[in-house]
């Protein structure tokens, strides 16, 4: 979370946008659908429904973007597991998981 928050800030996301993403939403309709889909991917370990795929597609996500979302979720999961298992020290400003961005 610390790395993602720091990177989000560097890309120009506001504190509110980061907070919304952490809560699983966004003020932007397409971004909200993407975040919701990404959360579903994690919660359901990839076994998302046809309805969930159609919902994100209906929000304007192309097939290429859908593959990119799935890939990013998978890579983030892998890096989180690697970081936790190797007990790597967080070298970004630490973010409390329960606090606002």
C-alpha positions as CSV (number, residue, x, y, z in Angstrom):
1,X,0.0,0.0,0.0
2,X,2.9,2.3,0.8
3,X,4.4,1.9,-2.7
4,X,1.1,2.2,-4.5
5,X,0.2,5.4,-2.6
6,X,3.6,7.0,-3.3
7,X,3.4,6.0,-7.0
8,X,-0.2,7.2,-7.3
9,X,0.8,10.6,-5.8
10,X,3.7,10.8,-8.3
11,X,1.4,10.2,-11.2
12,X,-0.8,13.1,-10.1
13,X,-3.6,11.3,-8.2
14,X,-5.1,13.4,-5.5
15,X,-5.4,12.2,-2.0
16,X,-9.2,11.8,-2.6
17,X,-8.6,9.7,-5.7
18,X,-6.2,7.5,-3.8
19,X,-8.7,7.2,-0.9
20,X,-11.5,6.2,-3.4
21,X,-9.3,3.6,-5.0
22,X,-8.4,2.1,-1.6
23,X,-12.2,2.0,-0.9
24,X,-12.8,0.2,-4.2
25,X,-14.3,3.1,-6.2
26,X,-13.6,6.3,-8.1
27,X,-15.5,9.4,-9.2
28,X,-14.7,8.4,-12.8
29,X,-17.2,5.8,-14.0
30,X,-14.6,3.8,-16.0
31,X,-12.0,3.9,-13.3
32,X,-14.7,2.8,-10.7
33,X,-15.6,-0.2,-12.9
34,X,-11.9,-1.1,-13.3
35,X,-11.2,-0.9,-9.5
36,X,-14.4,-2.9,-8.8
37,X,-13.3,-5.5,-11.3
38,X,-9.8,-5.7,-10.0
39,X,-11.2,-6.2,-6.4
40,X,-13.4,-9.0,-7.8
41,X,-10.4,-10.6,-9.4
42,X,-8.6,-10.8,-6.1
43,X,-11.6,-11.7,-4.0
44,X,-12.6,-14.5,-6.3
45,X,-9.1,-15.6,-7.2
46,X,-9.7,-14.9,-10.9
47,X,-13.0,-16.7,-11.1
48,X,-15.0,-13.6,-12.1
49,X,-18.5,-14.0,-13.6
50,X,-19.5,-13.2,-17.2
51,X,-21.6,-10.4,-15.7
52,X,-18.6,-8.8,-14.0
53,X,-16.7,-8.9,-17.3
54,X,-19.6,-7.4,-19.2
55,X,-20.0,-4.7,-16.6
56,X,-16.4,-3.6,-17.0
57,X,-16.6,-3.8,-20.8
58,X,-19.8,-1.7,-20.7
59,X,-17.9,1.0,-18.8
60,X,-15.7,1.4,-21.8
61,X,-12.9,-1.1,-21.1
62,X,-11.5,-2.7,-24.3
63,X,-10.4,-6.3,-24.6
64,X,-6.7,-5.2,-24.5
65,X,-7.4,-3.1,-21.4
66,X,-9.2,-6.0,-19.7
67,X,-6.1,-8.2,-20.3
68,X,-3.9,-5.4,-18.9
69,X,-6.1,-5.1,-15.8
70,X,-5.9,-8.8,-15.2
71,X,-2.1,-8.8,-15.7
72,X,-1.6,-5.9,-13.3
73,X,-3.7,-7.5,-10.6
74,X,-1.7,-10.7,-11.0
75,X,1.7,-8.9,-10.9
76,X,0.7,-6.9,-7.9
77,X,-0.4,-10.1,-6.1
78,X,2.9,-11.7,-7.0
79,X,4.9,-8.7,-5.8
80,X,2.9,-8.6,-2.5
81,X,3.5,-12.3,-1.8
82,X,7.2,-11.9,-2.7
83,X,7.5,-8.8,-0.4
84,X,5.7,-10.5,2.5
85,X,7.5,-13.8,2.2
86,X,11.0,-12.2,1.9
87,X,10.1,-9.7,4.6
88,X,11.5,-6.9,2.5
89,X,11.8,-3.6,4.2
90,X,9.3,-0.9,3.0
91,X,11.4,1.9,1.6
92,X,8.5,4.2,0.7
93,X,6.8,6.5,3.1
94,X,4.7,4.1,5.2
95,X,0.9,4.2,4.9
96,X,-1.4,2.9,7.6
97,X,-3.8,0.6,6.0
98,X,-6.7,2.0,8.0
99,X,-5.9,5.7,7.4
100,X,-7.0,8.0,4.6
101,X,-4.5,8.7,1.8
